[in-house]
Structures are given as structure tokens and as C-alpha cells.
Amino acid sequence: MRLITWNINSVRARLHLVSDLIKTYEPDVLCLQETKVQDHMFPREFFAEHGMPHLAIRGQKSHHGVAIASRIKFEDSFHIDWCDMGDARHIAVKLPSGPILHNFYVPAGGDEPDPAINDKFAHKLRFLDEMTDWSTGLKDPSIVVGDLNIAPYEADVWNHKALLKVVSHTPVETDGMLKLMKSHGWVDVMRQFTPMDEKLYSWWSYRAKDWSAADKGRRLDHVWVSPAIKDRPVAMQVIRDARGWEKASDHAPVMVDFKF
């Protein structure tokens, strides 16, 4: 099973890129975040025409939104309303091979890393706490993918010291993510295939005139698996070239091959 996760930053604005991705890399399952479209306006026919007719979607107008498109018919789909906010930030399906696949879009958290003065950052920390409580009681073998908006390790950012006070790499966020990972024993698939001291990014800011030359990246996108299925991933790739496609998202797709 080939899985790709990608923060598309508006699916309808970038259908040409989704088409290129599907044709070039032939995923069996495609998880998208920040789709920015209400469910009744989601481009279902497009995905059917591209051989991915099985859909689980949860969207809202102009903001957030998650979707799973698949060649494989899944058995069930559901979502959790994290923080009781009503935001479209999670969708899950039960795969026929057994695991439950969870697609997340964790809040970015705004610019100021202080929950006392920044409601967006407070929301992000609450979201992490709820994910941790959920993970602690998780029984089914599961896969977590998506834009989790935190780069937890020093080698997940271009400059650890420079970003310690920048949202996505502050100690309260990285400590929170490591606590979340420990709560279920989540296995970090991307780091299974990349040494811990090797730089690994999936996001590059739009602000850089030449994002590739500057290479000031962060790893905000993740793929985790339950310990029971830690031997199932067999290959991983950040599709960096996609960041340079015309009218690209600021995130690159992350691709993982599984053996089920």
C-alpha cells in the first residue's frame, strides 16, 4: 500500500498538482489537509476519474478541511471533534488490511507562543493534550498522518537555536509532541528511514524568494504507526520537487510504502 500525505493548501486551487502527483507516484491512499472546501463542493468526480473513488471528507468553508481519497475501499469512516471547536481537523477510516488511518490537521498556533495572550496557541496546546489522552487509551493498531504543525527534533528545523521561540519548534510544543508520541509508543516512520542527526524537512515558507537555495525548512508533516505495525513501512520519501511545482503548496508531500 502506497500512502501519501500532503497539506494541499486548497484542493480546488491545486487540482492540477494533485493530478500530477497521482499520475507520477500512483498512491493507493492520499490524505490531504487544509482542503478549504465544504463537503458538498468537494471535487468528487475528479478523484473518481483519477482512480480514487473512495472518499472520506470533512470540510468547512474557506478554512481547514481534511480528506482521504483511496483506490482501496475502506470499511468505515468517522471523525473526532477535537476541543469541541467544530473545526474540520480530523478524519479516519478503517483500512481493509486492518489498521485505522487517522488524518490530522493540527492547529498552527498563530505567531506568539504564549497561551495567555494568544488563543490560537492555547488551542494548539489543548489539541495536543487531547490527542495525548486519546492515544493513551488507543487499542487498535493505527496510522497517524498529516500536518501536525510541530517540528519535534533539532534536525527537523534549519536552525534549532534560532527557532526556539518560533511557533512550531518551541519547547512547550516539542515536549508536548514527545509526550504524545510516548503515550501510545508511536513510531516515527520518517525517522525510521532517516538518521536522527540528518536534516529532514517537509515545509518551506512562501516568504523565501528562493526556497530551495535558502533551504530554511521545517518538518511539520508526519507519519506515525502503532508499535504493533512498526515493521510494516518499507520505504519513505519526502517529494521535495513538488514544493517547486507551479503554484505549489508550501508543504511537500510525504510518501510511505507499507507491506500489509
Secondary structure per residue as TSV (DSSP state, phi and psi in degrees):
chain	resnum	aa	ss	phi	psi
A	1	M	-	360.0	123.9
A	2	R	E	-101.0	123.1
A	3	L	E	-117.1	136.0
A	4	I	E	-125.3	133.0
A	5	T	E	-116.3	139.0
A	6	W	E	-155.3	126.4
A	7	N	E	-79.6	106.2
A	8	I	-	-85.0	-21.1
A	9	N	S	56.6	57.6
A	10	S	-	95.6	99.9
A	11	V	T	-67.6	-39.3
A	12	R	G	-69.1	-29.9
A	13	A	G	-75.7	-15.6
A	14	R	G	-130.5	32.6
A	15	L	H	-61.8	-32.2
A	16	H	H	-63.1	-33.5
A	17	L	H	-75.6	-37.9
A	18	V	H	-62.3	-40.7
A	19	S	H	-60.7	-46.8
A	20	D	H	-60.9	-42.2
A	21	L	H	-62.8	-46.9
A	22	I	H	-64.3	-44.1
A	23	K	H	-67.1	-36.9
A	24	T	H	-80.1	-41.4
A	25	Y	H	-109.7	-11.4
A	26	E	-	50.1	57.8
A	27	P	-	-70.3	149.9
A	28	D	S	-84.5	-32.8
A	29	V	E	-134.6	132.3
A	30	L	E	-123.6	119.6
A	31	C	E	-106.0	124.1
A	32	L	E	-116.3	145.4
A	33	Q	E	-125.1	159.3
A	34	E	-	55.4	50.9
A	35	T	-	-72.7	-26.2
A	36	K	-	55.8	45.9
A	37	V	-	-150.9	139.9
A	38	Q	-	-69.7	153.3
A	39	D	G	-57.2	-39.9
A	40	H	G	-72.3	-12.4
A	41	M	G	-107.6	4.6
A	42	F	S	-65.9	138.5
A	43	P	-	-76.6	70.2
A	44	R	H	-62.0	-42.6
A	45	E	H	-62.7	-36.5
A	46	F	H	-57.4	-47.2
A	47	F	H	-69.8	-36.6
A	48	A	H	-61.8	-42.5
A	49	E	H	-65.6	-24.7
A	50	H	T	-96.6	17.3
A	51	G	T	78.9	18.0
A	52	M	-	-128.1	69.9
A	53	P	-	-80.6	-14.5
A	54	H	E	-90.7	117.5
A	55	L	E	-126.7	141.3
A	56	A	E	-128.5	117.1
A	57	I	E	-130.9	149.1
A	58	R	E	-147.4	111.2
A	59	G	-	-130.9	173.6
A	60	Q	-	-153.1	162.2
A	61	K	S	-65.4	122.7
A	62	S	S	72.0	-18.0
A	63	H	S	-130.0	152.8
A	64	H	-	54.5	-141.4
A	65	G	-	97.1	134.2
A	66	V	E	-135.0	152.5
A	67	A	E	-152.9	147.9
A	68	I	E	-124.1	121.4
A	69	A	E	-113.9	139.2
A	70	S	E	-146.3	145.1
A	71	R	S	-78.4	-25.8
A	72	I	S	-92.7	132.6
A	73	K	-	-73.3	121.7
A	74	F	-	-94.0	164.2
A	75	E	S	-90.4	-27.4
A	76	D	E	-160.6	157.5
A	77	S	E	-142.0	149.7
A	78	F	E	-161.0	169.7
A	79	H	-	-140.6	161.0
A	80	I	-	-116.4	136.4
A	81	D	-	-92.7	87.1
A	82	W	G	-67.0	135.6
A	83	C	G	63.2	12.7
A	84	D	G	52.3	37.5
A	85	M	-	-95.2	-16.2
A	86	G	-	76.4	9.0
A	87	D	-	-77.3	148.2
A	88	A	-	-87.4	82.0
A	89	R	-	-122.9	5.2
A	90	H	E	-156.0	137.6
A	91	I	E	-146.5	143.7
A	92	A	E	-137.6	150.5
A	93	V	E	-137.7	152.1
A	94	K	E	-94.4	118.3
A	95	L	-	-78.3	148.8
A	96	P	T	-63.5	-22.8
A	97	S	T	-77.0	-7.2
A	98	G	S	126.2	-52.7
A	99	P	-	-68.8	157.5
A	100	I	E	-95.8	129.9
A	101	L	E	-101.9	121.2
A	102	H	E	-110.5	124.5
A	103	N	E	-109.4	119.4
A	104	F	E	-117.3	147.0
A	105	Y	E	-128.2	96.0
A	106	V	-	-76.1	142.0
A	107	P	-	-53.5	141.9
A	108	A	-	-69.7	-40.2
A	109	G	-	102.5	4.4
A	110	G	-	71.4	-161.4
A	111	D	S	-103.8	-26.4
A	112	E	-	-103.4	116.2
A	113	P	-	-81.8	55.5
A	114	D	-	-138.2	107.9
A	115	P	T	-65.1	-19.7
A	116	A	T	-71.0	-27.9
A	117	I	T	-119.0	-7.1
A	118	N	-	-127.1	103.1
A	119	D	H	-61.9	-33.4
A	120	K	H	-64.9	-38.5
A	121	F	H	-72.3	-39.0
A	122	A	H	-60.1	-41.5
A	123	H	H	-60.4	-43.3
A	124	K	H	-61.2	-43.5
A	125	L	H	-67.7	-37.3
A	126	R	H	-64.2	-40.7
A	127	F	H	-59.6	-45.7
A	128	L	H	-60.9	-43.2
A	129	D	H	-61.5	-42.6
A	130	E	H	-67.0	-39.1
A	131	M	H	-62.6	-36.7
A	132	T	H	-66.9	-45.8
A	133	D	H	-61.0	-41.6
A	134	W	H	-62.8	-44.8
A	135	S	H	-63.3	-36.5
A	136	T	H	-58.6	-37.9
A	137	G	T	-97.2	8.8
A	138	L	-	-71.7	128.7
A	139	K	-	-107.5	-38.5
A	140	D	S	-75.5	138.8
A	141	P	-	-55.7	131.5
A	142	S	E	-139.4	158.4
A	143	I	E	-122.0	129.7
A	144	V	E	-111.4	128.9
A	145	V	E	-135.3	164.2
A	146	G	E	134.2	-175.9
A	147	D	E	-86.2	99.6
A	148	L	-	-92.8	-4.3
A	149	N	-	58.3	26.5
A	150	I	-	-138.8	135.4
A	151	A	-	-105.7	99.6
A	152	P	-	-76.5	-27.4
A	153	Y	S	-111.0	160.7
A	154	E	G	-58.9	-38.2
A	155	A	G	-81.5	2.6
A	156	D	G	-89.4	0.2
A	157	V	B	-135.6	157.9
A	158	W	S	-70.3	-28.0
A	159	N	-	-151.1	103.0
A	160	H	T	-58.8	-50.2
A	161	K	G	-66.0	-38.3
A	162	A	G	-69.1	-21.9
A	163	L	G	-107.4	6.7
A	164	L	T	-63.1	-22.5
A	165	K	T	-110.8	15.7
A	166	V	S	-107.2	129.7
A	167	V	T	-55.3	131.7
A	168	S	T	111.0	-18.3
A	169	H	S	-137.4	14.7
A	170	T	S	-71.6	152.8
A	171	P	H	-56.2	-37.3
A	172	V	H	-65.4	-32.5
A	173	E	H	-76.5	-46.9
A	174	T	H	-67.0	-39.2
A	175	D	H	-63.5	-40.2
A	176	G	H	-63.5	-40.2
A	177	M	H	-68.3	-40.4
A	178	L	H	-65.4	-36.6
A	179	K	H	-63.8	-42.3
A	180	L	H	-60.3	-45.7
A	181	M	H	-63.7	-39.6
A	182	K	H	-68.6	-29.3
A	183	S	H	-62.1	-26.3
A	184	H	H	-121.7	-5.2
A	185	G	T	74.1	29.2
A	186	W	-	-52.7	136.6
A	187	V	E	-99.4	123.9
A	188	D	E	-80.2	99.5
A	189	V	H	-63.6	-39.0
A	190	M	H	-63.1	-34.8
A	191	R	H	-83.3	-11.7
A	192	Q	H	-64.4	-31.4
A	193	F	S	-107.1	-1.9
A	194	T	S	-132.7	122.5
A	195	P	-	-54.5	147.2
A	196	M	T	-61.4	-25.8
A	197	D	T	-93.9	3.2
A	198	E	S	-94.8	133.1
A	199	K	-	-60.5	138.0
A	200	L	-	-147.0	114.8
A	201	Y	-	-124.8	156.4
A	202	S	S	-135.3	-1.7
A	203	W	E	-139.2	136.8
A	204	W	E	-135.6	131.1
A	205	S	-	-62.7	147.9
A	206	Y	T	-67.7	-18.9
A	207	R	T	-71.4	-24.1
A	208	A	-	-75.0	128.4
A	209	K	T	-62.7	-41.8
A	210	D	T	-125.5	88.4
A	211	W	H	-59.8	-36.7
A	212	S	H	-72.2	-42.2
A	213	A	H	-67.7	-42.7
A	214	A	H	-68.0	-40.1
A	215	D	-	52.9	39.8
A	216	K	-	-91.4	72.1
A	217	G	E	-97.3	171.1
A	218	R	E	-142.7	150.8
A	219	R	-	-96.9	95.3
A	220	L	-	-101.1	-15.0
A	221	D	E	-104.0	142.1
A	222	H	E	-140.7	157.2
A	223	V	E	-135.9	119.0
A	224	W	E	-122.5	152.6
A	225	V	E	-133.3	154.9
A	226	S	-	-64.6	152.2
A	227	P	G	-54.9	-32.5
A	228	A	G	-64.8	-21.0
A	229	I	G	-122.1	25.3
A	230	K	T	-65.5	-20.4
A	231	D	T	-90.5	1.2
A	232	R	-	-79.1	-34.4
A	233	P	E	-68.5	134.0
A	234	V	E	-121.6	-10.6
A	235	A	E	-161.9	152.0
A	236	M	E	-146.3	143.2
A	237	Q	E	-150.6	131.9
A	238	V	E	-86.2	120.8
A	239	I	-	-84.2	76.5
A	240	R	G	-61.0	-35.7
A	241	D	G	-56.7	-29.4
A	242	A	G	-65.3	-23.8
A	243	R	G	-66.6	-21.6
A	244	G	G	-98.6	3.1
A	245	W	S	-67.4	159.8
A	246	E	T	-60.9	130.3
A	247	K	T	54.1	47.6
A	248	A	-	-74.2	158.2
A	249	S	-	-69.9	159.8
A	250	D	S	-80.8	-4.5
A	251	H	B	-103.7	147.5
A	252	A	-	-97.9	147.1
A	253	P	-	-66.7	148.4
A	254	V	E	-115.5	127.3
A	255	M	E	-116.7	132.3
A	256	V	E	-131.5	132.5
A	257	D	E	-98.0	132.5
A	258	F	E	-115.5	150.2
A	259	K	-	-111.0	108.2
A	260	F	-	-120.1	360.0
